[in-house]
Amino acid sequence: MKIVILHGQSHKGSTYMVARELADKVGGEIDEFFLPRNFNKHCTGCFTCFQTELSKCPHYKELEPLEKAVLSADLIILASPVYVYHASGQMMSFLDHFGTWWMIHRPRPEMSRKQAVAISTAAGGGMKSTVKDMADSLEMWGISKVYRLGIGVQAARPDEIPDGIKKSIHRKTDKMAGQIRENAGKQGCNRSAKMWFYLMRMAHKHFAPMEPDYGYWEERGWHGKKRPWK
């Protein structure tokens, strides 16, 4: 299995530890990127990607290696510590560049054959909202199965995590790794993205075509019987 981990920080703290532990238990070829070290550009809202395509983005030269790794992976892991109850700014800046991949615009059919995990840790709280920040994009990309893992570690450093919490982490990563291996190779679409697909398909039929999205769907037969997840 090919695995890509996108770390929403450049240091190796508790969130890194959990993400790496899960990836190692799943097993396979692991590719890692650290934000902002490997990508430090902020989306400027220029609309170039929406009006043309992602490869025309002014940041595409720096973004392309990460895009290729995501598209070639069987499992995508997004990992961010809690920053003021949300994912790190660098993680959100990265995800901002993939708005055209959302199911309501120009989703990538490759996503229907992938699984993904959104991971967050914190000494206190905010894991649920942080995981949601990342899972929202993963689900709207049309990924078949998206897992969420938020853990309160009650520590600032991995070596300070209480033994009981460490055991809980090991149990949770064991269970999730087993689920990921069991679902490997399966194709489909998560419920949320599928709902948005049909809503947008209906909008395409009743409102003036919005290009290039409409043409993208028409070319792939999605206004007919074909679907991105089949």
MARFIDO-991504 format. One record per residue (C-alpha): residue in one letter; chain; x negated, y negated, z negated. Coordinates in pm, 1 decimal, always signed. Layout:
% residues N
+------+-------+----------+----------+----------+
| resn | chain |        u |        v |        w |
+------+-------+----------+----------+----------+
|    A |     A |        X |        Y |        Z |
...
+------+-------+----------+----------+----------+
//
This chain:
% residues 230
+------+-------+----------+----------+----------+
| resn | chain |        u |        v |        w |
+------+-------+----------+----------+----------+
|    M |     A |     +0.0 |     +0.0 |     +0.0 |
|    K |     A |   -125.9 |   -348.9 |    +88.0 |
|    I |     A |    -82.2 |   -595.5 |   -196.5 |
|    V |     A |   -132.4 |   -972.0 |   -199.2 |
|    I |     A |   -140.1 |  -1166.8 |   -526.4 |
|    L |     A |    -96.8 |  -1542.2 |   -519.0 |
|    H |     A |   -208.1 |  -1686.2 |   -852.3 |
|    G |     A |    -60.1 |  -2023.6 |   -943.4 |
|    Q |     A |   -377.4 |  -2116.7 |  -1130.1 |
|    S |     A |   -750.4 |  -2082.5 |  -1075.4 |
|    H |     A |   -840.1 |  -1932.9 |  -1414.5 |
|    K |     A |   -794.1 |  -1574.9 |  -1530.2 |
|    G |     A |   -557.1 |  -1599.3 |  -1823.4 |
|    S |     A |   -264.7 |  -1391.2 |  -1946.2 |
|    T |     A |    -59.9 |  -1429.8 |  -1627.0 |
|    Y |     A |   -355.5 |  -1317.0 |  -1418.2 |
|    M |     A |   -403.0 |  -1018.6 |  -1649.5 |
|    V |     A |    -41.5 |   -901.2 |  -1612.6 |
|    A |     A |    -36.5 |   -950.0 |  -1233.8 |
|    R |     A |   -362.1 |   -763.4 |  -1187.5 |
|    E |     A |   -255.6 |   -481.8 |  -1421.9 |
|    L |     A |    +62.8 |   -429.8 |  -1222.6 |
|    A |     A |   -118.0 |   -434.6 |   -888.1 |
|    D |     A |   -378.0 |   -185.2 |  -1009.6 |
|    K |     A |   -104.5 |    +49.7 |  -1132.3 |
|    V |     A |    +81.6 |    +30.9 |   -801.8 |
|    G |     A |   -243.2 |   +108.8 |   -624.9 |
|    G |     A |   -372.2 |    +18.0 |   -282.3 |
|    E |     A |   -562.7 |   -257.5 |   -107.5 |
|    I |     A |   -543.2 |   -579.4 |   -311.2 |
|    D |     A |   -599.8 |   -928.8 |   -170.7 |
|    E |     A |   -599.1 |  -1226.3 |   -409.7 |
|    F |     A |   -569.6 |  -1601.5 |   -368.7 |
|    F |     A |   -602.4 |  -1865.2 |   -638.7 |
|    L |     A |   -418.8 |  -2196.5 |   -623.7 |
|    P |     A |   -529.3 |  -2468.5 |   -582.8 |
|    R |     A |   -874.6 |  -2321.0 |   -514.1 |
|    N |     A |   -768.5 |  -2146.9 |   -192.1 |
|    F |     A |   -495.1 |  -2391.3 |    -91.1 |
|    N |     A |   -459.8 |  -2740.6 |   -234.2 |
|    K |     A |   -233.7 |  -2926.5 |     +8.5 |
|    H |     A |    +96.8 |  -3088.7 |    -86.2 |
|    C |     A |   +387.3 |  -3080.8 |   +155.9 |
|    T |     A |   +436.7 |  -3437.5 |   +282.8 |
|    G |     A |   +792.4 |  -3387.5 |   +408.4 |
|    C |     A |   +693.3 |  -3468.4 |   +767.1 |
|    F |     A |   +950.9 |  -3216.2 |   +901.8 |
|    T |     A |   +705.3 |  -3091.4 |  +1164.7 |
|    C |     A |   +767.4 |  -2726.9 |  +1072.5 |
|    F |     A |  +1146.1 |  -2771.5 |  +1084.2 |
|    Q |     A |  +1138.0 |  -2955.6 |  +1415.0 |
|    T |     A |   +883.6 |  -2724.4 |  +1578.7 |
|    E |     A |   +719.2 |  -2432.8 |  +1394.7 |
|    L |     A |   +502.4 |  -2364.2 |  +1091.5 |
|    S |     A |   +184.4 |  -2335.1 |  +1298.6 |
|    K |     A |   +219.7 |  -2707.2 |  +1380.8 |
|    C |     A |   +200.5 |  -2803.9 |  +1011.9 |
|    P |     A |    -87.4 |  -3049.2 |   +952.3 |
|    H |     A |   -209.7 |  -2812.7 |   +677.7 |
|    Y |     A |   -185.3 |  -2496.1 |   +884.6 |
|    K |     A |   -560.7 |  -2442.6 |   +921.4 |
|    E |     A |   -589.3 |  -2403.3 |   +543.6 |
|    L |     A |   -254.2 |  -2224.8 |   +510.5 |
|    E |     A |   -303.7 |  -1966.0 |   +783.7 |
|    P |     A |   -518.8 |  -1714.5 |   +586.3 |
|    L |     A |   -256.4 |  -1704.2 |   +310.2 |
|    E |     A |    +27.9 |  -1673.2 |   +560.6 |
|    K |     A |   -143.1 |  -1381.9 |   +734.7 |
|    A |     A |   -203.9 |  -1205.6 |   +403.3 |
|    V |     A |   +161.3 |  -1243.8 |   +301.4 |
|    L |     A |   +290.7 |  -1117.5 |   +635.9 |
|    S |     A |    +62.0 |   -812.5 |   +635.1 |
|    A |     A |   +134.5 |   -714.5 |   +271.8 |
|    D |     A |   +376.3 |   -445.0 |   +159.0 |
|    L |     A |   +397.4 |   -601.8 |   -187.3 |
|    I |     A |   +380.1 |   -974.8 |   -262.7 |
|    I |     A |   +306.6 |  -1083.9 |   -619.5 |
|    L |     A |   +354.8 |  -1448.4 |   -716.7 |
|    A |     A |   +213.1 |  -1524.3 |  -1060.9 |
|    S |     A |   +228.8 |  -1852.3 |  -1246.9 |
|    P |     A |   +192.3 |  -1950.5 |  -1610.5 |
|    V |     A |   +463.2 |  -2175.9 |  -1751.4 |
|    Y |     A |   +394.1 |  -2542.3 |  -1681.7 |
|    V |     A |   +657.8 |  -2757.7 |  -1856.9 |
|    Y |     A |   +914.3 |  -2478.4 |  -1824.5 |
|    H |     A |   +848.2 |  -2429.5 |  -1452.9 |
|    A |     A |   +599.0 |  -2278.4 |  -1211.1 |
|    S |     A |   +272.2 |  -2464.0 |  -1167.6 |
|    G |     A |   +269.3 |  -2757.2 |   -927.5 |
|    Q |     A |    +18.6 |  -2580.8 |   -704.6 |
|    M |     A |   +245.2 |  -2275.6 |   -674.0 |
|    M |     A |   +543.2 |  -2493.7 |   -581.4 |
|    S |     A |   +329.9 |  -2687.7 |   -332.0 |
|    F |     A |   +238.5 |  -2359.1 |   -166.5 |
|    L |     A |   +602.4 |  -2243.6 |   -152.3 |
|    D |     A |   +715.1 |  -2582.5 |    -19.1 |
|    H |     A |   +528.1 |  -2504.0 |   +302.9 |
|    F |     A |   +752.8 |  -2204.6 |   +376.4 |
|    G |     A |  +1093.8 |  -2368.9 |   +385.8 |
|    T |     A |  +1145.2 |  -2254.3 |   +745.0 |
|    W |     A |  +1115.0 |  -1891.5 |   +632.1 |
|    W |     A |  +1433.4 |  -1923.1 |   +426.3 |
|    M |     A |  +1728.8 |  -1715.4 |   +544.1 |
|    I |     A |  +1926.3 |  -2027.4 |   +638.9 |
|    H |     A |  +1657.4 |  -2138.1 |   +885.2 |
|    R |     A |  +1416.2 |  -1900.4 |  +1063.4 |
|    P |     A |  +1360.8 |  -1594.7 |   +842.6 |
|    R |     A |  +1089.0 |  -1344.2 |   +926.5 |
|    P |     A |  +1226.6 |   -993.3 |   +991.8 |
|    E |     A |   +903.3 |   -849.2 |   +847.6 |
|    M |     A |  +1028.0 |   -944.1 |   +502.2 |
|    S |     A |  +1294.5 |   -673.1 |   +510.2 |
|    R |     A |  +1019.2 |   -411.6 |   +474.6 |
|    K |     A |   +849.0 |   -576.3 |   +177.0 |
|    Q |     A |   +886.4 |   -584.6 |   -200.1 |
|    A |     A |   +787.0 |   -872.4 |   -425.5 |
|    V |     A |   +735.2 |   -959.9 |   -790.1 |
|    A |     A |   +754.1 |  -1296.8 |   -966.2 |
|    I |     A |   +545.0 |  -1295.1 |  -1285.4 |
|    S |     A |   +505.5 |  -1551.0 |  -1561.0 |
|    T |     A |   +368.8 |  -1561.4 |  -1914.5 |
|    A |     A |   +360.5 |  -1826.4 |  -2185.6 |
|    A |     A |   +257.7 |  -1860.8 |  -2545.7 |
|    G |     A |   +606.7 |  -1999.6 |  -2610.7 |
|    G |     A |   +906.3 |  -2008.9 |  -2376.4 |
|    G |     A |  +1007.3 |  -2104.9 |  -2024.3 |
|    M |     A |   +931.2 |  -1774.0 |  -1854.1 |
|    K |     A |  +1283.4 |  -1728.5 |  -1716.4 |
|    S |     A |  +1293.0 |  -2064.8 |  -1536.7 |
|    T |     A |   +935.9 |  -2023.0 |  -1413.0 |
|    V |     A |  +1003.8 |  -1678.4 |  -1270.4 |
|    K |     A |  +1320.2 |  -1814.3 |  -1106.6 |
|    D |     A |  +1120.8 |  -2089.1 |   -931.7 |
|    M |     A |   +920.8 |  -1822.2 |   -749.6 |
|    A |     A |  +1193.4 |  -1559.7 |   -711.7 |
|    D |     A |  +1421.1 |  -1810.9 |   -537.9 |
|    S |     A |  +1177.3 |  -1834.6 |   -245.2 |
|    L |     A |  +1103.2 |  -1461.7 |   -241.0 |
|    E |     A |  +1474.0 |  -1379.9 |   -223.8 |
|    M |     A |  +1549.9 |  -1644.3 |    +37.7 |
|    W |     A |  +1265.4 |  -1509.7 |   +250.8 |
|    G |     A |  +1487.3 |  -1201.3 |   +280.7 |
|    I |     A |  +1256.4 |   -964.6 |    +94.5 |
|    S |     A |  +1419.6 |   -628.7 |    +37.1 |
|    K |     A |  +1355.8 |   -596.7 |   -337.1 |
|    V |     A |  +1246.5 |   -877.3 |   -570.6 |
|    Y |     A |  +1144.3 |   -796.7 |   -929.3 |
|    R |     A |  +1111.3 |  -1047.5 |  -1212.1 |
|    L |     A |   +870.7 |  -1016.5 |  -1503.8 |
|    G |     A |   +847.2 |  -1286.6 |  -1770.0 |
|    I |     A |   +655.4 |  -1219.8 |  -2092.3 |
|    G |     A |   +604.5 |  -1428.9 |  -2403.7 |
|    V |     A |   +251.2 |  -1342.9 |  -2509.4 |
|    Q |     A |   +230.2 |  -1560.3 |  -2824.0 |
|    A |     A |   -130.7 |  -1644.1 |  -2742.4 |
|    A |     A |   -338.6 |  -1887.3 |  -2539.3 |
|    R |     A |   -591.1 |  -1623.0 |  -2425.9 |
|    P |     A |   -554.0 |  -1260.0 |  -2317.7 |
|    D |     A |   -783.4 |  -1136.2 |  -2596.5 |
|    E |     A |   -558.7 |  -1305.0 |  -2853.2 |
|    I |     A |   -236.7 |  -1128.2 |  -2749.6 |
|    P |     A |    -95.9 |   -923.9 |  -3041.8 |
|    D |     A |   -130.3 |   -547.4 |  -3004.2 |
|    G |     A |   +245.7 |   -492.6 |  -3007.8 |
|    I |     A |   +293.6 |   -729.3 |  -2714.2 |
|    K |     A |     +5.5 |   -567.6 |  -2526.0 |
|    K |     A |   +178.9 |   -230.3 |  -2560.5 |
|    S |     A |   +501.7 |   -385.3 |  -2434.8 |
|    I |     A |   +317.6 |   -527.2 |  -2132.0 |
|    H |     A |   +172.3 |   -186.3 |  -2054.0 |
|    R |     A |   +516.5 |    -22.6 |  -2075.0 |
|    K |     A |   +676.3 |   -283.9 |  -1853.3 |
|    T |     A |   +405.3 |   -270.0 |  -1588.0 |
|    D |     A |   +415.1 |   +112.0 |  -1595.4 |
|    K |     A |   +789.9 |   +109.5 |  -1532.5 |
|    M |     A |   +777.5 |   -158.2 |  -1263.2 |
|    A |     A |   +486.1 |     +5.1 |  -1080.7 |
|    G |     A |   +686.9 |   +327.2 |  -1069.0 |
|    Q |     A |   +988.8 |   +146.9 |   -923.6 |
|    I |     A |   +774.0 |    -23.2 |   -661.2 |
|    R |     A |   +615.4 |   +303.8 |   -552.7 |
|    E |     A |   +958.0 |   +470.1 |   -541.6 |
|    N |     A |  +1098.0 |   +195.8 |   -316.0 |
|    A |     A |   +793.8 |   +177.5 |    -86.9 |
|    G |     A |   +884.2 |   +194.8 |   +279.6 |
|    K |     A |  +1252.5 |   +121.8 |   +230.0 |
|    Q |     A |  +1406.8 |   -148.0 |   +446.1 |
|    G |     A |  +1687.8 |   -384.3 |   +358.1 |
|    C |     A |  +1775.0 |   -729.5 |   +227.4 |
|    N |     A |  +1854.9 |   -859.4 |   -117.8 |
|    R |     A |  +2215.7 |   -956.6 |   -184.1 |
|    S |     A |  +2158.0 |  -1331.3 |   -219.9 |
|    A |     A |  +1975.9 |  -1371.2 |   +111.6 |
|    K |     A |  +2229.8 |  -1155.3 |   +292.3 |
|    M |     A |  +2513.2 |  -1376.3 |   +165.8 |
|    W |     A |  +2335.2 |  -1688.6 |   +291.1 |
|    F |     A |  +2271.5 |  -1523.3 |   +626.8 |
|    Y |     A |  +2641.8 |  -1470.3 |   +685.9 |
|    L |     A |  +2729.9 |  -1820.6 |   +566.2 |
|    M |     A |  +2478.3 |  -1973.0 |   +806.0 |
|    R |     A |  +2592.9 |  -1745.4 |  +1088.3 |
|    M |     A |  +2945.1 |  -1878.3 |  +1034.9 |
|    A |     A |  +2814.7 |  -2236.6 |  +1034.5 |
|    H |     A |  +2637.8 |  -2173.6 |  +1365.6 |
|    K |     A |  +2970.4 |  -2070.7 |  +1518.1 |
|    H |     A |  +3169.0 |  -2371.5 |  +1394.2 |
|    F |     A |  +2928.2 |  -2664.9 |  +1406.2 |
|    A |     A |  +2699.8 |  -2821.2 |  +1664.0 |
|    P |     A |  +2380.4 |  -2614.2 |  +1713.9 |
|    M |     A |  +2082.3 |  -2726.5 |  +1508.3 |
|    E |     A |  +1761.5 |  -2659.3 |  +1695.8 |
|    P |     A |  +1524.8 |  -2486.6 |  +1682.7 |
|    D |     A |  +1707.8 |  -2271.0 |  +1423.5 |
|    Y |     A |  +2004.9 |  -2190.5 |  +1647.9 |
|    G |     A |  +1785.3 |  -2084.0 |  +1939.4 |
|    Y |     A |  +1572.7 |  -1868.7 |  +1706.8 |
|    W |     A |  +1884.2 |  -1679.6 |  +1593.1 |
|    E |     A |  +2025.0 |  -1654.2 |  +1944.7 |
|    E |     A |  +1699.4 |  -1512.9 |  +2083.4 |
|    R |     A |  +1703.5 |  -1237.3 |  +1820.7 |
|    G |     A |  +2069.0 |  -1149.6 |  +1868.4 |
|    W |     A |  +2170.2 |  -1246.4 |  +1514.0 |
|    H |     A |  +2481.3 |  -1425.2 |  +1639.1 |
|    G |     A |  +2581.4 |  -1085.7 |  +1771.8 |
|    K |     A |  +2541.5 |   -746.2 |  +1606.1 |
|    K |     A |  +2169.6 |   -753.2 |  +1525.9 |
|    R |     A |  +2042.1 |   -843.2 |  +1177.2 |
|    P |     A |  +1698.2 |   -946.1 |  +1042.0 |
|    W |     A |  +1694.6 |   -648.8 |   +803.6 |
|    K |     A |  +1769.6 |   -375.8 |  +1058.7 |
+------+-------+----------+----------+----------+
//
